[in-house]
Amino acid sequence: MPLRLRITLIAIAASAVSLVAMSIAIWPGLRNRTIAQTRDALFAEARLVSQVVAEPLARGVGPEQLDPIVDQAGKELSLRVTIIGRDGRVLADSSLSGAALLAAENHASRPEVLEALAAGSASQVRHSATVDRDLLYAAVAIRHRGETVGVARVARAMAAVEEQARDLRRGVTVALLLALALALVLSNVLSTAWVRSLKEMMKTARRLAGGDLTARANVRSDDEMGELAGIINQFAVQQQRRLEEIARDRARTDAILGAMAEGVLAVDTRGVVIMASEAFRRDFALSEPVGRHYLEVVRQREIADLLEAVLDGGEPRRTEVEVWPLRRVFAITVVPFPETEGRATGAVATFHDLTERRRLDQIRRDFVANASHELRTPLTSIRGFVEALEDGAMSEPVTAERFLGKIRTHADRMTALMDDLLELSRLESGHRPPRFETVDIAELVEDIVGSFAASAAQKKQKLKGDADHAPAIVTDPDRLRRVLECLVENAVKYTPASGEVRLTVHATDAGLTIDVRDNGPGIPAEHLPRIFERFYRVDKARSRELGGTGLGLSIAKHLAEGMGAALSVTSEVGAGSCFTVAVPARPAVTQPV
């Protein structure tokens, strides 16, 4: 049943019950109230009549003078008016006149007359033998100068009183029916307004339940409906603010996770992935791990055992795992989610990539070992030659001169080594920032080819430069020269006799590239990733034999990166190597290297 109809029916029932109860309470008292009001009116009329006839009656006037006065009063008042002497004789009566008046029965025994003479006023309802009908009497004593001279009595027919009571009942009934009709109208109007307000709030509630937190209940009233609408609107505002806060927190969390270098993986109690950071997806080459079991995401037993132990025991775990498919080492920390009712709701794992750190540690160890070795070898040789000189070689001029030459050679080698180390240190500290200017690449290439032409000629090598059509470019000419000189020197040094070394310049959309290509022995593929490390040698014995310090390529790479360029290498064993310097058209160096 619709709410509006129910409200209307309830209002009708309540109004009807109230009106019936009111009728039951009012109707029995209407007759008595009517009689009482009529009696009061009759007493007033009787007193008025008594005041009119008191003085004539005290003078002793007869019925012939009093009766006209009483008849006129009865006519005007529409009542029966009677004047009774102290002895009970009827002196005047508006219903009797002439002989009938004289023949009227003595009223001394009438109860209202007796009581009025004794108490001053009296009222009775009884049947009148004179007029033969029920009357309501009201009698008052007529006093003149403190003396009772008679009784003034007025009477109204009970039929008229009953009719008046019936009229009053009809009026009350009509009023009650009108009240019922008005209650029906008001209930309909009020129920319409309430139902409209309720429908508005239901519409708003449906929109809120559907996720539209901008919905508001447009109810403007000061009653409970308005208060309820205000509560709904306040709830919507609070929910909207809460969701905005959650969205901001989520955005901050995503931003934090996105900025973290460590990968983050979160799983629920079933092991299903509920969150994976961008770093984790990138490290493990995953597209969409969310919603999958962690065994499908990280296919390594050690990681699975770690997650399983935390999910079961609820205690944080830490370990280092080398992920073989990726060839990377991770420091993994797994902690449980905040507990609910004593049970963990999942686990969060962070993956800190230690691969680069381990590689750098290895490079540092290799650097220390290589530096120590590079220094120990010439120092041992120098010490040996000095001891030989001390043991008597000084007396042999030819031998002494040869030993001193060896000592000088090793000292020069140590000096070159120290110079290269100092140069690397200066480059890394940024104390020598690049100085950019427009450089004629063709002229630079021609100058470098000319510098090494004699060395190449000694080994019957072909050293050529191809930069005739190369455009000018903005870069650091000193750094670029040193990089190219290092590459050309190495190419000439390690390329066998009758080989070929070529410098070729290519213009590109991003700038230009300079290739230093040779047809020497080439570099095995396993050495290419470490070729630019300090002291790294492909053929240690041959490199030392040729006088290299093992720092040239490392210095060249630092020089190139310091001016915004890039140095790379490709090689094939037996076919030669190609070192490429990519120089940008617009150098963008954020900080000196």
C-alpha positions in Angstrom: 0.0 0.0 0.0 1.4 3.4 -0.9 2.7 5.5 2.0 0.4 8.4 1.1 -2.7 6.3 1.2 -1.6 4.7 4.5 -1.0 8.2 6.0 -4.5 9.3 4.8 -6.2 6.2 6.1 -4.5 6.6 9.5 -5.5 10.2 9.6 -9.1 9.3 8.8 -9.2 6.6 11.4 -7.7 8.8 14.0 -10.0 11.7 13.2 -13.0 9.5 13.2 -12.2 7.8 16.5 -11.4 11.2 18.0 -14.7 12.7 16.8 -16.8 9.7 17.9 -15.1 9.9 21.3 -15.8 13.6 21.5 -19.5 13.0 20.5 -19.9 10.4 23.2 -18.4 12.8 25.7 -20.3 15.9 24.6 -23.8 14.7 23.7 -25.0 13.4 27.1 -24.2 16.8 28.6 -25.7 18.9 25.9 -29.3 18.6 27.3 -28.3 19.3 30.9 -26.1 22.2 29.7 -29.0 23.6 27.6 -31.4 23.3 30.6 -28.8 25.0 32.8 -28.3 27.8 30.4 -32.1 28.2 30.0 -32.6 28.2 33.8 -30.0 31.0 34.1 -31.8 33.0 31.5 -35.1 32.4 33.2 -33.7 33.6 36.5 -32.5 36.8 34.9 -35.9 37.4 33.3 -37.6 36.7 36.6 -35.5 39.2 38.5 -36.1 41.7 35.8 -39.9 41.2 36.1 -39.7 41.3 39.9 -38.0 44.7 39.7 -40.7 46.0 37.4 -43.7 44.8 39.6 -42.1 45.3 43.0 -43.2 48.9 43.6 -46.8 48.5 42.2 -47.3 45.2 44.1 -46.1 46.9 47.3 -48.8 49.7 46.8 -51.4 46.9 46.7 -52.5 47.3 43.1 -54.8 44.6 41.8 -54.7 42.1 39.0 -56.3 44.5 36.6 -53.2 46.8 36.8 -50.6 44.0 37.0 -51.9 41.6 34.4 -51.3 44.0 31.4 -47.7 44.5 32.5 -47.2 40.8 32.8 -48.9 40.0 29.5 -46.6 42.6 27.7 -43.5 41.1 29.4 -44.5 37.5 28.5 -45.1 38.6 24.9 -41.8 40.3 24.6 -39.9 37.5 26.3 -41.8 34.6 24.7 -42.2 33.1 28.2 -45.0 32.4 30.6 -44.8 35.0 33.3 -46.7 34.7 36.6 -46.9 37.1 39.6 -47.9 35.3 42.8 -48.8 37.0 46.1 -47.4 36.0 49.5 -50.6 34.1 50.2 -50.2 32.1 46.9 -52.9 33.9 45.0 -52.1 34.3 41.3 -52.1 38.1 40.7 -51.0 38.1 37.1 -50.3 35.5 34.4 -49.3 36.0 30.8 -51.2 32.8 29.9 -54.4 33.7 31.8 -56.6 36.8 32.0 -60.0 37.8 33.1 -62.1 35.1 34.7 -59.5 32.5 34.1 -57.0 34.5 36.1 -59.4 34.9 38.9 -60.3 31.2 38.8 -56.6 30.1 38.9 -55.6 27.7 41.6 -53.7 29.0 44.6 -50.0 28.4 44.1 -48.9 28.6 47.7 -48.2 24.8 47.6 -46.1 25.0 44.4 -42.6 23.8 45.2 -40.8 26.6 43.3 -43.0 29.2 45.1 -42.4 27.7 48.5 -38.6 27.5 47.9 -38.4 31.1 46.4 -40.3 32.5 49.5 -37.9 30.6 51.8 -34.6 30.9 49.9 -35.2 33.9 47.5 -35.1 31.8 44.3 -36.0 28.4 43.1 -36.2 26.3 39.9 -38.3 23.3 39.0 -39.1 21.2 36.0 -42.6 19.8 36.3 -45.9 19.3 34.5 -48.1 22.4 34.6 -51.8 21.6 35.3 -52.8 25.1 34.3 -51.4 24.9 30.7 -51.1 21.0 30.6 -47.5 20.7 29.6 -44.0 20.3 31.0 -42.4 23.6 32.0 -39.1 24.7 33.3 -39.8 27.2 36.1 -37.6 29.9 37.6 -39.1 31.8 40.6 -37.6 34.7 42.6 -38.9 36.5 45.6 -40.2 40.0 44.9 -38.8 42.4 47.5 -39.6 46.0 48.2 -37.6 47.8 50.8 -36.4 44.6 52.3 -39.8 43.0 52.5 -41.0 40.1 50.5 -44.2 41.1 48.7 -44.6 38.2 46.3 -43.0 35.8 43.8 -42.2 36.5 40.2 -42.1 33.3 38.2 -41.2 32.7 34.5 -41.4 29.4 32.7 -40.4 28.0 29.4 -41.9 24.9 27.8 -39.5 21.9 28.0 -40.4 21.1 24.4 -38.7 24.3 23.4 -35.7 23.5 25.6 -35.5 20.0 24.1 -35.6 21.5 20.6 -32.8 23.9 21.5 -30.8 20.9 22.8 -31.5 19.1 19.5 -30.4 22.1 17.5 -27.2 22.3 19.5 -26.6 18.5 18.9 -27.1 19.1 15.2 -24.7 22.0 15.2 -22.1 20.0 17.1 -22.5 17.1 14.7 -22.1 19.3 11.7 -19.1 20.9 13.3 -17.6 17.5 14.0 -18.2 16.4 10.4 -16.7 19.6 9.1 -13.7 18.9 11.3 -13.5 15.4 10.0 -13.6 16.7 6.4 -11.0 19.4 7.2 -8.8 16.7 8.9 -9.1 14.6 5.7 -8.1 17.6 3.5 -5.2 18.5 5.8 -4.0 14.9 6.1 -4.0 14.7 2.3 -2.1 17.9 1.9 0.4 17.1 4.6 0.8 13.5 3.4 1.4 14.9 -0.1 4.1 17.2 1.2 5.7 14.5 3.3 5.6 11.9 0.6 7.1 14.4 -1.8 9.9 15.1 0.6 10.3 11.4 1.3 10.5 10.6 -2.4 13.1 13.3 -2.8 15.2 11.8 -0.1 14.7 8.3 -1.5 15.9 9.6 -4.9 18.9 11.2 -3.2 19.7 8.0 -1.3 19.5 5.9 -4.5 22.0 8.2 -6.2 24.3 8.1 -3.2 24.0 4.3 -3.2 24.9 4.3 -6.9 28.1 6.2 -6.1 27.0 9.8 -7.0 28.2 11.6 -3.9 27.2 15.0 -5.4 23.5 14.2 -4.9 21.7 16.4 -2.3 18.2 16.2 -0.9 16.4 19.4 -1.8 14.0 19.5 1.2 13.5 22.9 2.9 11.4 22.5 6.0 11.9 22.8 9.8 10.3 19.5 10.7 11.7 16.1 11.1 11.7 15.6 7.3 14.0 18.6 6.9 16.2 17.4 9.7 16.4 13.9 8.0 17.3 15.6 4.7 20.0 17.6 6.4 21.4 14.4 8.0 21.4 12.7 4.5 23.1 15.7 2.9 25.7 15.9 5.8 26.4 12.2 5.3 26.9 12.7 1.6 29.3 15.6 2.2 31.3 13.6 4.8 31.4 10.6 2.5 32.6 12.8 -0.4 35.3 14.3 1.8 36.3 10.9 3.0 36.5 9.5 -0.5 38.5 12.6 -1.6 40.8 12.0 1.3 41.1 8.3 0.3 41.8 9.3 -3.3 44.4 11.8 -2.2 46.0 9.2 0.0 45.9 6.7 -2.8 47.5 9.2 -5.2 50.1 10.0 -2.6 50.8 6.3 -2.1 51.0 5.7 -5.8 53.3 8.7 -6.2 55.5 7.4 -3.4 55.5 3.9 -4.8 56.2 5.3 -8.3 59.2 7.3 -7.0 60.6 4.3 -5.1 63.4 2.5 -6.7 62.5 -0.6 -4.7 59.8 -2.9 -6.0 56.7 -3.4 -3.8 54.4 -6.5 -3.9 51.3 -6.9 -1.7 49.3 -10.1 -1.4 46.3 -11.1 0.6 45.9 -14.1 2.9 45.3 -16.4 -0.1 48.5 -15.2 -1.8 46.6 -13.3 -4.5 48.5 -10.1 -5.6 46.5 -7.0 -4.7 49.1 -4.4 -5.5 52.4 -4.2 -7.4 54.5 -1.1 -7.9 55.8 0.1 -11.2 59.3 -0.7 -10.2 58.4 -4.3 -9.4 56.6 -4.7 -12.7 59.6 -3.2 -14.5 62.1 -5.3 -12.7 60.2 -8.6 -13.3 58.9 -7.6 -16.8 55.3 -8.0 -15.8 52.3 -6.3 -17.4 49.4 -7.0 -15.0 50.2 -9.1 -12.0 47.2 -7.9 -9.9 44.7 -10.6 -9.4 47.1 -13.5 -9.9 48.7 -15.8 -7.4 52.2 -14.8 -6.4 53.5 -18.2 -7.7 52.5 -17.1 -11.2 54.2 -13.8 -10.7 57.5 -14.7 -9.1 58.5 -18.1 -10.2 61.3 -18.7 -7.7 61.1 -21.1 -4.8 63.0 -18.9 -2.3 60.6 -15.9 -2.8 57.5 -18.2 -2.5 58.8 -19.8 0.7 59.5 -16.3 2.2 55.9 -15.1 1.4 54.4 -18.3 2.6 56.4 -18.2 5.9 55.1 -14.6 6.6 51.5 -15.4 5.7 51.6 -18.5 8.0 53.7 -17.1 10.9 53.0 -13.4 10.8 56.7 -12.5 11.5 58.8 -10.3 9.3 61.4 -12.0 7.2 64.5 -10.7 5.3 66.9 -12.4 2.9 68.8 -11.9 -0.3 67.8 -13.8 -3.4 69.4 -14.1 -6.8 66.7 -14.3 -9.4 68.2 -16.5 -12.0 66.0 -15.7 -15.0 66.8 -11.9 -14.5 70.4 -12.5 -13.3 69.8 -9.9 -10.6 70.2 -9.9 -6.8 67.4 -8.6 -4.6 67.3 -7.9 -0.9 63.8 -8.9 0.0 61.9 -7.8 3.1 58.5 -9.3 3.8 56.2 -8.0 6.6 52.6 -8.9 7.4 49.7 -6.5 6.9 48.1 -4.9 10.0 46.3 -7.7 11.9 42.5 -8.0 12.2 41.2 -10.0 15.1 44.6 -11.6 15.7 45.1 -12.7 12.1 47.3 -11.2 9.4 45.3 -9.9 6.4 48.2 -10.3 3.9 51.9 -9.5 3.4 53.9 -6.8 1.7 57.3 -7.6 0.1 59.9 -5.0 -0.9 62.5 -5.9 -3.5 65.7 -3.8 -3.3 67.9 -4.4 -6.3 71.4 -5.1 -5.2 72.7 -6.0 -8.6 74.4 -2.7 -9.3 75.8 -2.5 -5.8 77.2 -6.0 -6.1 78.7 -5.0 -9.5 80.2 -1.8 -8.1 81.6 -3.8 -5.2 83.2 -6.2 -7.6 84.5 -3.3 -9.7 86.0 -1.7 -6.6 87.6 -4.9 -5.6 88.9 -5.4 -9.1 90.1 -1.8 -9.1 92.0 -2.2 -5.9 93.5 -5.4 -7.1 94.4 -4.1 -10.6 95.8 -0.8 -9.2 97.9 -2.7 -6.7 99.0 -5.0 -9.5 99.8 -2.2 -11.9 101.9 -0.4 -9.2 103.5 -3.6 -7.8 104.9 -4.7 -11.2 107.0 -1.5 -12.0 107.9 -1.1 -8.3 109.2 -4.7 -8.2 111.1 -4.1 -11.4 112.6 -0.9 -10.2 113.6 -2.4 -6.9 115.2 -5.3 -8.6 117.3 -3.1 -10.9 118.3 -0.9 -8.0 119.5 -4.0 -6.0 121.4 -5.2 -9.1 123.1 -1.8 -9.4 123.9 -1.9 -5.7 125.4 -5.4 -6.1 128.0 -4.2 -8.5 126.3 -3.4 -11.8 127.4 0.2 -11.4 130.9 -0.9 -12.3 129.7 -2.1 -15.6 128.7 1.1 -17.6 126.8 -0.7 -20.3 124.8 -2.8 -17.9 124.2 0.1 -15.5 123.0 2.3 -18.4 120.6 -0.5 -19.5 119.3 -0.9 -15.9 118.8 2.8 -15.5 116.9 2.9 -18.8 114.6 0.2 -17.4 114.1 2.1 -14.2 113.2 5.2 -16.2 110.7 3.2 -18.3 109.0 1.8 -15.3 109.0 5.2 -13.5 107.4 6.8 -16.6 104.8 4.1 -16.6 104.0 4.8 -13.0 103.9 8.5 -13.7 101.4 7.9 -16.6 99.4 5.7 -14.3 99.2 8.4 -11.6 98.4 11.0 -14.2 95.5 9.0 -15.6 94.2 8.3 -12.1 94.3 12.0 -11.2 92.6 12.8 -14.5 89.8 10.4 -13.7 89.5 11.9 -10.2 89.2 15.4 -11.7 86.6 14.3 -14.2 84.5 12.6 -11.6 84.7 15.5 -9.1 83.4 18.0 -11.7 86.3 20.4 -11.3 86.7 20.6 -15.0 83.3 21.5 -16.5 82.9 21.4 -20.3 83.4 24.6 -22.4 81.1 24.6 -25.4 81.8 26.2 -28.7 81.2 25.7 -32.4 83.6 23.0 -33.7 84.5 22.2 -37.3 84.4 18.4 -37.2 86.1 18.0 -40.6 89.1 20.0 -39.5 89.3 18.2 -36.2 89.2 14.7 -37.8 91.9 15.8 -40.3 94.1 17.1 -37.5 93.8 13.8 -35.5 94.5 11.7 -38.6 97.6 13.8 -39.2 98.7 13.4 -35.6 98.7 9.6 -35.8 99.8 9.2 -39.4 103.5 8.6 -38.5 102.5 5.8 -35.9 100.3 4.2 -38.5 102.9 4.4 -41.2 105.4 2.6 -39.0 103.0 -0.4 -38.8 102.2 0.0 -42.5 98.6 0.7 -41.6 96.0 2.7 -43.5 94.7 5.6 -41.4 91.9 7.5 -43.1 89.3 10.1 -42.1 85.9 10.7 -43.8 84.4 14.0 -42.6 84.3 16.2 -45.7 80.5 16.8 -45.5 80.3 16.9 -41.7 78.4 20.0 -40.4 79.8 22.1 -37.6 78.5 21.3 -34.1 78.5 22.9 -30.7 80.5 20.8 -28.2 83.7 20.9 -26.1 86.5 20.7 -28.7 89.2 19.7 -26.1 87.2 16.8 -24.7 86.1 15.6 -28.1 89.7 15.7 -29.3 91.0 13.7 -26.3 88.2 11.1 -26.8 89.0 10.6 -30.5 92.8 10.6 -29.8 92.3 7.8 -27.2 90.2 5.8 -29.6 92.5 6.3 -32.6 95.6 5.6 -30.5 94.1 2.3 -29.2 93.0 1.3 -32.8 96.5 2.0 -34.2 98.1 0.3 -31.2 96.1 -2.9 -31.2 95.5 -3.3 -35.0 98.2 -5.6 -36.6 100.6 -4.4 -39.2 99.0 -3.6 -42.7 95.7 -3.1 -41.0 93.2 -0.3 -41.5 91.8 2.4 -39.1 89.1 4.7 -40.3 87.3 7.7 -38.8 83.9 8.3 -40.3 81.4 11.1 -39.4 77.7 10.7 -40.0 75.1 13.4 -39.6 71.9 12.4 -37.7 68.7 14.1 -36.6 70.0 14.2 -33.1 73.5 15.5 -34.0 76.2 13.5 -35.5 78.2 10.2 -34.8 81.9 9.6 -35.2 82.9 6.0 -35.8 86.5 4.9 -35.1 86.6 1.5 -36.9 89.5 -1.0 -37.2 90.0 -4.4 -38.7 92.0 -5.7 -35.7 91.5 -8.9 -33.6 88.2 -7.7 -32.2 86.9 -8.0 -28.6 85.1 -11.1 -27.4 81.4 -10.5 -26.5 81.9 -11.3 -22.8 84.3 -8.5 -22.4 82.2 -5.8 -24.1 80.1 -4.9 -21.0 83.2 -4.1 -18.9 85.5 -2.7 -21.6 85.1 0.9 -20.1 85.9 -0.1 -16.5 89.2 1.1 -14.9 92.2 -1.3 -15.4 90.0 -3.7 -17.3 92.1 -5.4 -20.0 91.0 -8.0 -22.6 94.6 -9.2 -23.1 96.5 -8.2 -20.0 99.9 -9.3 -21.1 99.7 -7.7 -24.5 98.2 -4.5 -23.1 101.1 -4.0 -20.6 103.6 -4.9 -23.4 102.2 -2.1 -25.5 102.5 0.4 -22.5 98.8 0.9 -21.7 97.6 1.8 -18.2 94.2 0.3 -18.5 92.5 3.7 -17.9 92.3 5.2 -21.4 88.8 4.0 -22.3 87.5 4.8 -18.8 88.8 8.4 -19.2 87.4 8.6 -22.7 83.9 7.5 -21.5 84.0 10.1 -18.7 85.0 12.8 -21.1 82.3 12.0 -23.5 79.5 11.8 -20.9 80.8 15.1 -19.3 80.0 17.0 -22.6 76.6 15.3 -23.1 77.9 12.7 -25.7 77.7 8.9 -25.5 80.5 6.4 -26.2 79.7 2.8 -27.2 81.4 -0.1 -28.9 80.5 -3.0 -31.2 83.0 -5.7 -32.0 83.4 -9.1 -33.7 86.3 -11.3 -33.0 88.6 -11.5 -36.0 86.7 -8.7 -37.9 87.6 -5.7 -35.8 85.9 -3.2 -33.5 84.0 0.0 -33.9 83.9 2.7 -31.2 81.1 5.3 -31.7 80.9 8.8 -30.2 77.4 10.2 -30.5 77.6 14.0 -30.2 74.2 15.8 -29.6 73.3 18.8 -31.7 72.3 20.7 -28.5 74.4 19.6 -25.5 72.3 19.2 -22.3 74.6 18.6 -19.4 72.7 18.9 -16.1 75.8 18.7 -14.0 79.5 18.3 -14.7 80.9 14.8 -14.6 
